[in-house]
Amino acid sequence: MTAYFIRRLLLMIPTFIGITFVVFFTMRSAPGGPIEQARQAKMAQMQQQGGAGGGGGAAAAGQPDGDEALSPEEEARLMKEYGISDNILADYGRWISNMVKLDFGESNVYGVNVMKLILSKMPISIFFGLISMFVIYAVCIPLGLMKAIKHRGFFDNASSLMVYFGYAIPGYALGALLVVFVASNWQLLPLGGFVSENFASLSFGARVIDLIKHAILPMCCYLIGSFAFMTMLMKNQLMEQMSADYVRTALAKGVSYKRAIFKHALDNSLIPIATTFGNQISLLVGGSFLIESIFNIDGIGMLGFMSALNKDYPVVMGVLAISAILQLLGNILSDLCVAAVDPRVKFG
């Protein structure tokens, strides 16, 4: 098994290179990069100066086009500043060599170190990610277990309404409804934000209460989809194991129904659940830009989305690199969880 995981760790390298190079090439090929933005800014400045000079149409007619707005010296300086050259492979090689040293450069938009910028947003995503993981596994597994045991009973039918609701409505759509009704019309909870503006002046107990109030609505949106999926996955897997031959054989030999469920069927039902555990790690930093935008939460999801819109290459690549590494490590962790739950699994 040790050799298997060593191979998996080594395979992370070409996989990571493939993921990051595709995004790097796509970002560089897309229009609206920093050089083009500088040209547009220079053109706008020249047009304003021409209009202020009173030249009108004659001044506008004498303006250079977009390619001539920047002199060759200015364009060369900007390309050196942003680390852009005509050789995309060389640029990517420089990015990889700096990434190994955790140096993602400086944001083109915010003007600060990318790593510091990401770290400043990460606590928010980690807060929601950890709570989501805990609630999903601590609630969905027992709930799915009870639904399987009480199949077609009152508890199963009643809880299925909540589960099917979670399947039907996306998290961002629920967020819009919660903002309109719960926060705006009924004014039961804050409209948005991670904390209140006077958070620093509050006592410790008041800070905890303020944080909980701001987190309730976004947390509902984060949980609704995964909550429904995990509950039904647990229920369906347990029902499948309960109808298996080995469970019926155990019952025929006199094993109690409770022991057959909790000792035999439950262990095998947890195997598919274990495969999803590692993938949940990406939630710790991924966030959701739709939910964050609805509730005005300044997290990693919003940072990555706005950076992609603004063609802020260093930030986009920094967020992508961290997310890709966590996702790849999560896949390996899923294998470890499967091996821990099912002793029959042997990785060669």
KOLBA-607614 format. One record per residue (C-alpha): x, y, z; residue in three letters. Coordinates in nm, 2 decimals. Each point is the difference from the previous one (the first is absolute). Last residue first. Layout:
x  y  z  residuo
X  Y  Z  ala
...
***
This chain:
x  y  z  residuo
-0.12  -0.27  -0.51  gly
-0.27  0.16  0.21  phe
-0.17  -0.26  0.22  lys
-0.36  0.05  0.08  val
-0.14  -0.28  0.22  arg
0.05  0.20  0.31  pro
-0.29  0.23  -0.10  asp
-0.04  0.31  0.21  val
0.37  0.09  0.03  ala
0.08  -0.09  -0.36  ala
-0.29  0.21  -0.12  val
0.12  0.29  0.22  cys
0.35  -0.03  -0.15  leu
-0.14  0.00  -0.35  asp
-0.20  0.32  0.08  ser
0.32  0.16  0.14  leu
0.17  -0.06  -0.34  ile
-0.29  0.18  -0.17  asn
0.02  0.28  0.25  gly
0.37  0.05  -0.07  leu
-0.09  0.06  -0.36  leu
-0.28  0.23  0.10  gln
0.22  0.19  0.24  leu
0.27  0.04  -0.26  ile
-0.25  0.12  -0.26  ala
-0.16  0.26  0.24  ser
0.34  0.14  0.10  ile
0.12  0.03  -0.36  ala
-0.33  0.14  -0.13  leu
-0.01  0.27  0.27  val
0.36  0.10  -0.09  gly
-0.06  -0.02  -0.37  met
-0.31  0.23  0.02  val
0.19  0.24  0.23  val
0.30  0.03  -0.23  pro
-0.21  0.04  -0.31  tyr
-0.22  0.28  0.11  asp
-0.21  -0.01  -0.32  lys
-0.26  0.23  0.17  asn
-0.28  -0.26  -0.05  leu
0.23  -0.28  0.12  ala
0.10  0.20  0.30  ser
-0.36  0.07  0.08  met
-0.08  -0.37  0.00  phe
0.31  -0.11  0.20  gly
-0.06  0.27  0.27  leu
-0.37  -0.08  0.03  met
0.07  -0.37  0.05  gly
0.29  0.08  0.24  ile
-0.22  0.20  0.24  gly
-0.13  0.36  0.02  asp
-0.36  -0.08  0.10  ile
-0.26  0.23  -0.14  asn
-0.28  -0.25  0.07  phe
-0.11  -0.04  -0.37  ile
0.36  0.04  -0.12  ser
0.13  -0.27  0.24  glu
-0.27  -0.24  -0.10  ile
0.08  0.05  -0.37  leu
0.37  0.00  0.06  phe
-0.01  -0.33  0.17  ser
0.28  -0.10  0.24  gly
0.30  -0.18  -0.14  gly
0.23  0.02  0.30  val
-0.14  -0.26  0.25  leu
-0.24  -0.13  -0.27  leu
0.29  -0.16  -0.17  ser
0.03  -0.23  0.30  ile
-0.34  -0.15  -0.08  gln
0.16  -0.21  -0.27  asn
0.18  -0.20  0.27  gly
-0.31  -0.11  0.17  phe
-0.19  -0.11  -0.31  thr
0.16  -0.34  -0.03  thr
-0.08  -0.06  0.37  ala
-0.37  0.03  -0.06  ile
0.02  -0.27  -0.27  pro
0.16  -0.23  0.25  ile
-0.23  0.08  0.29  leu
-0.27  -0.24  -0.11  ser
0.24  -0.29  0.04  asn
0.05  0.08  0.37  asp
-0.37  0.06  0.05  leu
-0.12  -0.34  -0.13  ala
0.21  -0.21  0.23  his
0.03  0.12  0.36  lys
-0.27  0.27  0.01  phe
-0.27  -0.16  -0.21  ile
0.06  -0.37  0.09  ala
0.05  0.10  0.36  arg
-0.34  0.18  0.01  lys
-0.18  -0.28  -0.18  tyr
0.14  -0.26  0.25  ser
0.22  -0.28  -0.13  val
-0.19  -0.33  0.01  gly
0.16  -0.18  -0.29  lys
-0.28  0.11  -0.23  ala
0.08  0.36  0.08  leu
0.36  -0.05  -0.09  ala
-0.10  -0.17  -0.33  thr
-0.24  0.29  -0.08  arg
0.29  0.24  0.06  val
0.24  -0.20  -0.22  tyr
-0.25  -0.03  -0.28  asp
-0.04  0.37  -0.05  ala
-0.33  0.17  0.07  ser
0.13  0.20  0.29  met
0.31  0.10  -0.21  gln
-0.22  0.16  -0.26  glu
-0.20  0.18  0.26  met
0.32  0.13  0.16  leu
0.12  0.13  -0.33  gln
-0.33  0.17  -0.08  asn
-0.02  0.17  0.34  lys
0.36  0.12  0.00  met
-0.02  0.14  -0.35  leu
-0.34  0.16  0.08  met
0.14  0.19  0.29  thr
0.33  0.09  -0.18  met
-0.19  0.15  -0.29  phe
-0.25  0.20  0.21  ala
0.27  0.15  0.22  phe
0.23  0.07  -0.29  ser
-0.26  0.21  -0.17  gly
-0.14  0.18  0.31  ile
0.32  0.06  0.19  leu
0.17  0.30  -0.16  tyr
-0.34  0.18  -0.03  cys
-0.09  -0.06  0.36  cys
0.35  0.11  0.10  met
-0.05  0.33  -0.17  pro
-0.32  0.06  0.20  leu
0.14  -0.10  0.34  ile
0.34  0.16  -0.02  ala
-0.09  0.37  0.07  his
-0.20  -0.09  0.31  lys
0.28  -0.24  0.12  ile
0.27  0.27  -0.04  leu
-0.21  0.25  0.19  asp
-0.07  -0.25  0.28  ile
0.37  -0.08  0.03  val
0.10  0.36  -0.01  arg
-0.25  0.08  0.27  ala
0.15  -0.26  0.23  gly
0.35  0.13  -0.06  phe
-0.10  0.37  0.06  ser
-0.07  0.22  -0.29  leu
0.23  0.29  -0.12  ser
0.16  -0.20  -0.28  ala
-0.33  -0.11  -0.14  phe
-0.13  0.36  -0.05  asn
-0.04  -0.05  -0.38  glu
-0.18  -0.33  0.05  ser
0.15  -0.33  -0.10  val
0.02  -0.22  -0.32  phe
-0.22  0.23  -0.21  gly
-0.36  -0.03  -0.09  gly
-0.36  0.09  0.06  leu
0.02  -0.06  0.38  pro
-0.26  -0.23  0.16  leu
-0.36  0.02  0.10  leu
-0.09  0.31  -0.20  gln
-0.33  -0.15  -0.12  trp
0.00  0.17  -0.34  asn
0.37  0.04  -0.05  ser
0.19  -0.28  0.18  ala
-0.25  -0.28  0.00  val
-0.20  0.09  -0.31  phe
0.22  0.15  -0.26  val
0.34  -0.12  0.12  val
-0.13  -0.35  0.06  leu
-0.16  -0.02  -0.35  leu
0.33  0.11  -0.16  ala
0.20  -0.25  0.20  gly
-0.24  -0.28  -0.10  leu
0.07  0.08  -0.36  ala
0.38  0.00  0.07  tyr
-0.02  -0.34  0.16  gly
-0.19  -0.16  -0.28  pro
-0.36  -0.12  0.06  ile
-0.13  -0.34  -0.09  ala
0.24  -0.24  0.17  tyr
-0.03  0.18  0.33  gly
-0.38  0.01  -0.03  phe
0.02  -0.38  -0.06  tyr
0.19  -0.04  0.33  val
-0.24  0.22  0.20  met
-0.31  -0.19  -0.13  leu
0.19  -0.33  0.05  ser
0.01  0.07  0.37  ser
-0.38  -0.03  0.03  ala
-0.01  -0.32  -0.21  asn
0.28  -0.17  0.19  asp
-0.13  0.10  0.34  phe
-0.35  -0.11  -0.08  phe
0.11  -0.34  -0.13  gly
0.09  -0.09  -0.35  arg
0.35  -0.11  0.11  his
0.04  0.03  0.38  lys
0.33  -0.19  0.00  ile
0.12  0.18  -0.32  ala
-0.12  0.34  0.12  lys
0.17  -0.05  0.34  met
0.34  -0.08  -0.17  leu
-0.03  0.29  -0.24  gly
-0.06  0.23  0.30  leu
0.29  -0.15  0.20  pro
0.23  0.05  -0.30  ile
-0.14  0.34  -0.10  cys
0.04  0.17  0.34  val
0.36  -0.05  0.10  ala
0.13  -0.03  -0.36  tyr
-0.16  0.30  -0.15  ile
0.01  0.21  0.32  val
0.38  -0.05  0.05  phe
0.08  0.06  -0.37  met
-0.21  0.31  -0.02  ser
0.15  0.14  0.33  ile
0.35  -0.06  -0.13  leu
-0.07  0.16  -0.34  gly
-0.18  0.31  0.14  phe
0.28  0.09  0.23  phe
0.27  -0.10  -0.26  ile
-0.16  0.23  -0.26  ser
0.01  0.29  0.24  ile
0.35  -0.08  0.13  pro
0.13  -0.01  -0.36  met
-0.06  0.37  -0.10  lys
0.31  0.14  0.17  ser
0.21  -0.31  -0.11  leu
-0.10  0.07  -0.36  ile
0.12  0.36  0.01  leu
0.32  -0.09  0.19  lys
0.08  -0.26  -0.27  met
-0.08  0.25  -0.28  val
0.22  0.27  0.13  asn
-0.17  0.34  -0.03  val
-0.08  0.24  -0.29  gly
-0.38  -0.08  0.02  tyr
-0.05  -0.01  -0.38  val
0.32  -0.14  -0.15  asn
0.05  -0.22  0.31  ser
0.36  -0.07  0.08  glu
0.20  -0.32  -0.05  gly
-0.11  -0.35  0.07  phe
0.30  -0.08  0.22  asp
-0.06  -0.32  0.19  leu
0.36  -0.10  -0.07  lys
-0.12  -0.28  -0.23  val
-0.23  0.26  -0.15  met
0.30  0.21  -0.11  asn
0.14  -0.29  -0.20  ser
-0.34  -0.07  -0.15  ile
-0.06  0.36  -0.09  trp
0.34  0.03  -0.17  arg
-0.07  -0.32  -0.20  gly
-0.34  0.14  -0.10  tyr
0.16  0.32  -0.13  asp
0.26  -0.21  -0.19  ala
-0.27  -0.21  -0.15  leu
-0.20  0.31  -0.10  ile
0.29  0.15  -0.20  asn
-0.12  0.34  -0.13  asp
0.06  0.15  0.35  ser
-0.20  0.08  0.31  ile
0.14  0.03  0.35  gly
-0.24  0.28  0.09  tyr
0.28  0.26  0.06  glu
0.20  -0.12  -0.30  lys
-0.31  0.02  -0.22  met
-0.07  0.35  0.14  leu
0.35  0.12  -0.07  arg
0.00  -0.14  -0.35  ala
-0.34  0.17  -0.07  glu
0.13  0.33  0.13  glu
0.31  -0.01  -0.21  glu
-0.19  -0.11  -0.31  pro
-0.23  0.31  0.05  ser
-0.35  -0.07  0.12  leu
-0.30  0.15  -0.18  ala
0.13  -0.13  -0.34  glu
-0.17  -0.34  0.02  asp
-0.33  0.16  0.12  gly
-0.02  0.25  -0.29  asp
0.18  0.34  0.00  pro
-0.21  0.32  0.06  gln
0.00  0.25  -0.28  gly
-0.36  -0.05  -0.09  ala
-0.10  0.05  0.36  ala
0.18  0.34  0.00  ala
-0.18  0.10  -0.32  ala
-0.33  -0.12  0.14  gly
0.02  0.22  0.31  gly
0.32  0.20  0.03  gly
-0.11  0.17  0.32  gly
0.31  -0.09  0.20  gly
-0.23  -0.18  0.25  ala
-0.12  -0.23  -0.26  gly
0.35  -0.09  -0.11  gly
0.11  -0.05  0.36  gln
-0.30  -0.22  0.06  gln
0.08  -0.20  -0.32  gln
0.36  -0.04  0.10  met
-0.10  -0.13  0.34  gln
-0.25  -0.25  -0.15  ala
0.27  -0.12  -0.24  met
0.25  -0.05  0.28  lys
-0.26  -0.20  0.20  ala
-0.08  -0.21  -0.30  gln
0.37  -0.07  -0.07  arg
0.05  -0.09  0.37  ala
-0.29  -0.24  -0.01  gln
0.15  -0.16  -0.31  glu
0.32  -0.05  0.18  ile
-0.17  -0.13  0.31  pro
-0.21  -0.26  -0.20  gly
-0.33  0.07  -0.16  gly
-0.01  -0.27  -0.26  pro
0.04  -0.37  0.09  ala
0.32  -0.17  -0.12  ser
0.20  0.06  0.32  arg
-0.29  -0.12  0.22  met
-0.04  -0.32  -0.21  thr
0.37  -0.07  -0.01  phe
0.02  0.03  0.38  phe
-0.32  -0.20  0.05  val
0.13  -0.29  -0.22  val
0.35  0.03  0.16  phe
-0.14  -0.02  0.36  thr
-0.20  -0.32  -0.06  ile
0.28  -0.18  -0.20  gly
0.27  0.09  0.25  ile
-0.22  -0.12  0.29  phe
-0.06  -0.33  -0.17  thr
0.37  -0.04  -0.09  pro
0.09  0.06  0.37  ile
-0.29  -0.18  0.17  met
0.12  -0.32  -0.16  leu
0.29  0.00  0.24  leu
-0.24  0.00  0.30  leu
-0.20  -0.28  -0.15  arg
0.31  -0.20  -0.06  arg
0.11  0.05  0.37  ile
-0.36  -0.10  0.10  phe
0.03  -0.33  -0.19  tyr
0.35  -0.08  0.13  ala
-0.13  0.04  0.36  thr
-0.29  -0.23  -0.07  met
***
